[in-house]
Amino acid sequence: MSIRNAFLLALAVVVIAVGYVLVIRYWSYSTGERAGWVQKFSSKGWLCKTWEGEMAMVSMPGSTSEKFFFTVWDDDVAAQINKVMGKRVSLHYEEKVGIPTSCFGETRYYVTQVKAVEEIPLAPGVVVPTQPYAAPAAPAPAAPAAAPAPATPEKK
């Protein structure tokens, strides 16, 4: 094998590897949304820093929570998640299959958007608002009654 052929072979392998990573990076196997409470979120990695998180999802009140592990590439999205920690949120994610190393993240689920959820659905048609309950205002005190007019004696 000549040096030229070896160089062309190495170049072809590099082009195929870069093409594969680009296709996997921009193509999603699935997309969706999950709602719950983000309970862990941190920046991890030796060389390739990614944000790794864990969200607790409860399907029915009183049931055990399911954990959703996710990765965030975008620092702006990570900042939004840090702002809503402790609140119920909805995370929009893309599932990526076949990413070759953990340098791109530890999970298959990459969060691209986050929004705070204002209501907690308990059952179809039953919703608990997350805003604090405001007690109804006390009724205003009644105006003092006017003193009765003095009785006038009747003339006979």
C-alpha positions in Angstrom: 0.0 0.0 0.0 1.4 3.3 -1.0 1.5 6.4 1.2 -1.1 8.1 -1.0 -3.5 5.2 -0.6 -3.0 5.1 3.2 -3.6 8.8 3.4 -6.8 8.5 1.4 -8.0 5.6 3.5 -7.3 7.6 6.8 -9.0 10.7 5.3 -12.1 8.5 4.4 -12.3 7.1 7.9 -12.1 10.6 9.4 -14.8 12.0 7.0 -17.1 9.0 7.8 -16.5 9.4 11.6 -17.2 13.2 11.5 -20.3 12.7 9.2 -21.6 10.0 11.6 -21.2 12.3 14.6 -22.9 15.2 12.8 -25.8 13.1 11.8 -26.3 11.7 15.3 -25.9 15.2 16.8 -28.6 16.8 14.6 -31.0 13.8 14.1 -33.3 12.7 16.9 -34.7 9.3 17.4 -37.6 10.8 19.4 -38.8 14.0 21.0 -41.1 14.7 23.8 -41.9 16.4 27.1 -41.7 15.2 30.7 -42.9 17.1 33.8 -41.8 16.9 37.4 -39.4 18.4 39.9 -35.7 18.8 39.0 -33.8 17.5 42.1 -30.2 17.2 40.9 -28.4 19.3 38.3 -24.7 19.8 37.9 -21.9 20.4 35.3 -19.8 17.3 34.8 -16.9 16.1 32.7 -13.1 16.1 32.5 -12.7 17.6 29.1 -16.2 17.7 27.7 -18.4 19.6 30.2 -22.1 18.8 30.0 -24.9 19.5 32.4 -26.4 16.3 33.9 -29.7 16.3 35.8 -32.3 14.1 37.5 -36.0 14.9 37.6 -38.5 13.2 39.9 -41.8 12.5 38.1 -45.0 11.5 40.0 -47.8 10.1 38.0 -50.4 9.8 40.8 -50.4 11.4 44.2 -49.1 8.9 46.8 -47.2 6.8 44.2 -43.5 6.4 44.1 -41.7 8.8 41.8 -39.9 7.8 38.6 -36.6 9.4 37.9 -35.8 10.9 34.5 -32.1 11.4 33.9 -31.2 14.0 31.3 -28.3 16.0 29.7 -28.2 19.6 28.7 -25.7 21.0 26.1 -26.8 24.6 26.0 -25.7 26.9 28.9 -28.7 29.1 28.4 -31.1 26.2 29.0 -29.0 25.2 32.0 -29.4 28.7 33.5 -33.2 28.5 33.0 -33.3 25.1 34.8 -31.2 26.5 37.7 -33.8 29.4 38.0 -36.7 27.0 38.3 -35.1 24.5 40.7 -37.7 23.4 43.3 -40.7 24.2 41.1 -42.6 21.9 38.9 -41.3 22.1 35.3 -41.8 20.7 31.9 -38.7 19.7 30.0 -38.7 19.3 26.2 -36.1 16.7 25.2 -34.7 15.0 22.2 -33.6 11.3 22.4 -30.3 10.6 20.6 -29.3 7.0 19.8 -25.8 5.9 18.9 -23.7 8.7 20.3 -20.3 7.1 20.5 -18.8 8.4 23.7 -19.9 9.9 27.1 -18.1 13.1 26.1 -21.4 14.2 24.6 -23.4 13.4 27.8 -24.2 10.6 30.1 -27.7 10.0 28.9 -29.7 9.6 25.7 -32.1 12.5 26.6 -31.0 16.0 25.7 -33.1 18.8 27.1 -33.6 21.7 24.7 -36.4 23.8 26.4 -37.7 24.3 29.9 -40.9 25.9 31.2 -42.4 26.2 34.7 -45.7 24.5 35.1 -48.4 26.6 36.8 -50.9 23.8 37.7 -50.7 20.3 39.1 -53.2 17.9 37.4 -54.5 15.3 39.8 -57.1 13.7 37.5 -58.9 14.6 34.4 -60.7 17.9 35.2 -59.2 18.2 38.7 -56.4 20.7 39.0 -54.6 22.1 42.0 -53.2 25.6 41.4 -49.6 26.2 42.5 -50.3 29.8 43.5 -50.8 30.3 47.2 -54.5 30.4 48.3 -55.7 33.9 49.0 -58.4 34.0 51.7 -61.5 36.0 50.7 -61.5 39.6 52.0 -63.4 40.2 55.2 -66.7 42.0 54.5 -66.6 45.8 55.1 -68.2 46.9 58.4 -71.7 48.1 57.9 -72.4 51.8 58.2 -73.9 52.8 61.5 -77.7 52.8 61.3 -79.2 56.3 61.4 -80.8 57.2 64.7 -84.6 56.9 64.6 -86.4 60.1 64.3 -87.9 61.3 67.5 -91.5 60.4 67.8 -93.9 63.3 67.5 -96.9 63.3 69.7 -100.2 63.0 68.0 -102.6 65.9 68.1 -106.2 65.1 69.1 
